[in-house]
Amino acid sequence: MAEDKFSAIIVGAGPAGSTAAYLLAGAGHDVLLIERGAAPGSKNMFGGRMYSHALNRLIPGFWEEAPVERPVVREIITFLSGGRSLSVNCGDDAWAQPPYHSFTLLRAEFDAWLASKAEEAGAMLACNISVDDLLYEDGKVVGIRAGEDEMFSDVVIAADGVNSVLAQKAGLARMFSAKQVATGIKMIVELPAQTISDRFQLRENEGAAQLFVGDCTKGMEGGGFLYTNKSCLSLGLVVNAADLAKGGVRAPDLMEDFKNHPVIAPLIEGGEVTEYSAHLIPEAGLAMTPRLFGDGILVCGDAAGFVLNLGYVVRGMDFAIGSGEAAAKTVIEARRRGDFSKAGLGAYEKLLRESFVMRDLEAFRKAPELLENRRMFGAYPEFATSLASELFTVDGTPPLHLFRKVFKHLGKSGMSATRIALDGLKGAAWL
Ligand SMILES: Cc1cc2nc3c(=O)[nH]c(=O)nc-3n(C[C@H](O)[C@H](O)[C@H](O)COP(=O)(O)OP(=O)(O)OC[C@H]3O[C@@H](n4cnc5c(N)ncnc54)[C@H](O)[C@@H]3O)c2cc1C
């Protein structure tokens, strides 16, 4: 065994890995945080908003020093169908006050800041290193291999994101299926801060999160997103990877159509596209969670499939931070007992179950199934937008009673009242 052995090697300086490193280093552990990108965040992208609660518990008032963009004070969901649109717009003054409910972020800056907190706490950050494999001794993980280099530790924390190579190498996870992940595509559109505030009816430094359902994914499972940052917009699409493969549509073409959609085009008008990126999202929830620990290894964040997409709420960052915290606490306790075996790390699952991570994932266990319902992406947007459009239309034709209007548009969207009632009951039971 090498002499320069670390207490913990953490692979991946995303929010899960940096949180674990920050807490472990703060507790006096010798921590090596390894990142394959040139800097933390350089390889990372997401839609755009982090719910604050998880980080605020660890670093109270983090927004005072973290590179956050705007606190989200306005939530908008827009249904798009055949030239019609219908938006639900919700605001809450409380979201604009500390402790802010959620912030839009840009990952390059935010991830770099969180990793710097881990470094300040004493962790060693090593970038530009891609970990290829795990090292074993008597069946227990004792370190990592990166190219020719071998590094040793009491425990390895796999925080290497979706499709975790390390969880697979450890025999804890299998390769996901295309049905279990979505492809996310995103562009950054630069605009003056005041233009953004004006277009989204925001006060200075306040932000909006807008999700889109319907035509933007051409009937495929998924949706669009738009988040307002200080002086740019994060605009993108998330589409189930199996649907995308079957649909025969190229992701860049889908994005181009979305960008030019009559509802989107005025929002980004005059802006300059400065970045384009793509990333996978684990979307099957607990159905794709691997075994979370083994001899000398723990898995957290996206590597453990901890993402929740409810259609109107997308969460992964707070789960990454919460599971990074649970991993760190597990290692601190294992060190106290001098036991990094599978049994010694078993407390990890218990800590996750006691935290919001497993509680919330369990509560919405069936949500991924609900989102597999194709009507959500075609028939419902069609029904909602055409009914709303008729309600607002005055054109001299004889008005129909509301019920007749409802049934007329139900018929046009190919659904029956019974179908809607059944979907409603299913949705209410799951959500
Ligand atoms: C399009 C899209 C939109 C999203 N929108 C939201 C949203 O609005 N809100 C939200 O909360 N969540 C959102 N998410 C999910 C969120 O981004 C993730 O849940 C979160 O980033 C998970 O953090 P993590 O630290 O587990 O993994 P990651 O952020 O993926 O970090 C993993 C790190 O490991 C590094 N790495 C990987 N392999 C290796 C290796 N072999 N060696 C060394 N380093 C390695 C990577 O470079 C990376 O830095 C979105 C995701 C996508 C793709």
The ligand as a Gaussian input file, in Angstrom:
#p B3LYP/6-31G(d) Opt

LIG

0 1
 C      -30.344000      19.604000     -19.085000
 C      -30.342000      19.451000     -17.593000
 C      -31.161000      20.268000     -16.842000
 C      -31.153000      20.150000     -15.447000
 N      -31.865000      21.045000     -14.728000
 C      -31.776000      21.034000     -13.378000
 C      -32.356000      22.069000     -12.611000
 O      -32.873000      23.065000     -13.134000
 N      -32.297000      21.973000     -11.246000
 C      -31.647000      20.934000     -10.627000
 O      -31.603000      20.909000      -9.383000
 N      -31.052000      19.960000     -11.338000
 C      -31.078000      19.990000     -12.687000
 N      -30.427000      19.037000     -13.412000
 C      -29.760000      17.933000     -12.701000
 C      -28.446000      18.392000     -12.057000
 O      -27.639000      19.035000     -12.992000
 C      -27.698000      17.169000     -11.508000
 O      -28.571000      16.421000     -10.704000
 C      -26.477000      17.569000     -10.687000
 O      -25.545000      18.218000     -11.485000
 C      -25.829000      16.321000     -10.070000
 O      -24.631000      16.672000      -9.424000
 P      -23.454000      15.599000      -9.286000
 O      -22.393000      16.272000      -8.510000
 O      -24.006000      14.329000      -8.790000
 O      -22.995000      15.284000     -10.761000
 P      -22.356000      16.258000     -11.890000
 O      -22.820000      17.658000     -11.681000
 O      -22.618000      15.600000     -13.161000
 O      -20.820000      16.206000     -11.523000
 C      -20.035000      15.060000     -11.775000
 C      -18.596000      15.500000     -11.914000
 O      -17.772000      14.351000     -12.046000
 C      -16.804000      14.588000     -13.048000
 N      -16.393000      13.266000     -13.549000
 C      -17.169000      12.366000     -14.200000
 N      -16.468000      11.249000     -14.469000
 C      -15.230000      11.456000     -13.958000
 C      -14.054000      10.669000     -13.929000
 N      -14.027000       9.436000     -14.454000
 N      -12.959000      11.181000     -13.337000
 C      -12.974000      12.429000     -12.783000
 N      -14.059000      13.220000     -12.794000
 C      -15.176000      12.743000     -13.368000
 C      -17.544000      15.442000     -14.069000
 O      -16.658000      16.161000     -14.904000
 C      -18.357000      16.348000     -13.150000
 O      -17.665000      17.510000     -12.770000
 C      -30.382000      19.143000     -14.807000
 C      -29.546000      18.309000     -15.577000
 C      -29.502000      18.480000     -16.955000
 C      -28.551000      17.625000     -17.755000

